[in-house]
Amino acid sequence: MSTLLHIEASPRKQRSASLDVARAYLEAYREAHPDHRIDVLDLWGVDLPEFDGDALNAKYADLSGATLSAGQQQAWASIRQLAQRLHDADTLLFSVPLWNFSIPYRLKHFIDVVSQRNILFSFDEKGSAGLLKDKKAVVVYARGLDYSMDSGTRAHWFDFQQPYMEAWLRFVGVTDIEPVVIEKTLYGAEVDETARQAARAQAVALARRASN
Ligand SMILES: Cc1cc2nc3c(=O)[nH]c(=O)nc-3n(C[C@H](O)[C@H](O)[C@H](O)COP(=O)(O)O)c2cc1C
């Protein structure tokens, strides 16, 4: 059975623009694929493992080929378990606010925890390769201001949200990426709603076209 994993990175559960548009995608996706499984990972509702102590030492032990201690093995097992949600999904749907030109720290925390050698990527002297295979990502980006190329300003130079997410997705093996961008959510209710509407329509069209 195909699985869609929705990774929620906004804590604004009622007013969030990224969640609003991701929900429109999900509604259309459910309608088009009633038999598919939907998994939800709310990054503000889970206890992400701290990436220090045993987890950090396990990472460096693995990179240097050293044997993991019992504590390190346990830390590694919980990382593997979290990353398995990504492996088990066919479609990854992310709802991502822009915070200080980049992504919210809970999403970065998640990425730092799960991005490990032999879990999400392989790595040797010849280079690295992503281990997430045959997946599609739909990423809904919400921004208060306008970072688009056609904004008429150099604001796009400050966009470390979309380029970062897409660099990371490619690094872990996901190259089929559909972005849905909501700009100007802080320009007043009318501009916000117009931006959401356009993004919702784009998201619904993508969901209806989705084959898995
Ligand atoms: C901590 C924080 C930092 C933010 N930094 C920026 C920023 O650098 N540039 C910007 O355009 N908007 C910024 N915003 C506004 C959000 O991008 C905007 O409200 C967006 O709609 C958030 O996504 P959401 O509605 O899905 O939560 C920030 C908001 C928060 C809470």
Ligand as a Chemical Component Dictionary entry (heavy atoms), coordinates in Angstrom:
data_LIG
# 
_chem_comp.id                   LIG 
_chem_comp.type                 NON-POLYMER 
_chem_comp.pdbx_formal_charge   0 
_chem_comp.three_letter_code    LIG 
# 
loop_
_chem_comp_atom.comp_id 
_chem_comp_atom.atom_id 
_chem_comp_atom.alt_atom_id 
_chem_comp_atom.type_symbol 
_chem_comp_atom.charge 
_chem_comp_atom.model_Cartn_x 
_chem_comp_atom.model_Cartn_y 
_chem_comp_atom.model_Cartn_z 
_chem_comp_atom.pdbx_ordinal 
LIG C1  C1  C 0 10.340 33.075 14.394 1  
LIG C2  C2  C 0 9.825  33.632 13.089 2  
LIG C3  C3  C 0 10.718 34.159 12.178 3  
LIG C4  C4  C 0 10.268 34.665 10.960 4  
LIG N1  N1  N 0 11.170 35.157 10.060 5  
LIG C5  C5  C 0 10.736 35.592 8.858  6  
LIG C6  C6  C 0 11.669 36.068 7.885  7  
LIG O1  O1  O 0 12.874 36.069 8.072  8  
LIG N2  N2  N 0 11.177 36.514 6.700  9  
LIG C7  C7  C 0 9.828  36.485 6.405  10 
LIG O2  O2  O 0 9.453  36.852 5.305  11 
LIG N3  N3  N 0 8.937  36.049 7.315  12 
LIG C8  C8  C 0 9.356  35.598 8.516  13 
LIG N4  N4  N 0 8.448  35.130 9.434  14 
LIG C9  C9  C 0 7.018  35.089 9.045  15 
LIG C10 C10 C 0 6.619  33.720 8.524  16 
LIG O3  O3  O 0 7.439  33.291 7.452  17 
LIG C11 C11 C 0 5.172  33.740 8.050  18 
LIG O4  O4  O 0 4.321  34.111 9.125  19 
LIG C12 C12 C 0 4.729  32.396 7.479  20 
LIG O5  O5  O 0 3.374  32.495 7.103  21 
LIG C13 C13 C 0 4.927  31.283 8.503  22 
LIG O6  O6  O 0 4.435  30.036 8.022  23 
LIG P1  P1  P 0 3.116  29.387 8.695  24 
LIG O7  O7  O 0 2.014  30.392 8.470  25 
LIG O8  O8  O 0 2.906  28.131 7.953  26 
LIG O9  O9  O 0 3.415  29.166 10.147 27 
LIG C14 C14 C 0 8.876  34.641 10.648 28 
LIG C15 C15 C 0 7.975  34.117 11.595 29 
LIG C16 C16 C 0 8.439  33.608 12.793 30 
LIG C17 C17 C 0 7.441  33.050 13.782 31 
# 
loop_
_chem_comp_bond.comp_id 
_chem_comp_bond.atom_id_1 
_chem_comp_bond.atom_id_2 
_chem_comp_bond.value_order 
_chem_comp_bond.pdbx_ordinal 
LIG C1  C2  SING 1  
LIG C2  C3  SING 2  
LIG C2  C16 DOUB 3  
LIG C3  C4  DOUB 4  
LIG C4  N1  SING 5  
LIG C4  C14 SING 6  
LIG N1  C5  DOUB 7  
LIG C5  C6  SING 8  
LIG C5  C8  SING 9  
LIG C6  O1  DOUB 10 
LIG C6  N2  SING 11 
LIG N2  C7  SING 12 
LIG C7  O2  DOUB 13 
LIG C7  N3  SING 14 
LIG N3  C8  DOUB 15 
LIG C8  N4  SING 16 
LIG N4  C9  SING 17 
LIG N4  C14 SING 18 
LIG C9  C10 SING 19 
LIG C10 O3  SING 20 
LIG C10 C11 SING 21 
LIG C11 O4  SING 22 
LIG C11 C12 SING 23 
LIG C12 O5  SING 24 
LIG C12 C13 SING 25 
LIG C13 O6  SING 26 
LIG O6  P1  SING 27 
LIG P1  O7  DOUB 28 
LIG P1  O8  SING 29 
LIG P1  O9  SING 30 
LIG C14 C15 DOUB 31 
LIG C15 C16 SING 32 
LIG C16 C17 SING 33 
# 
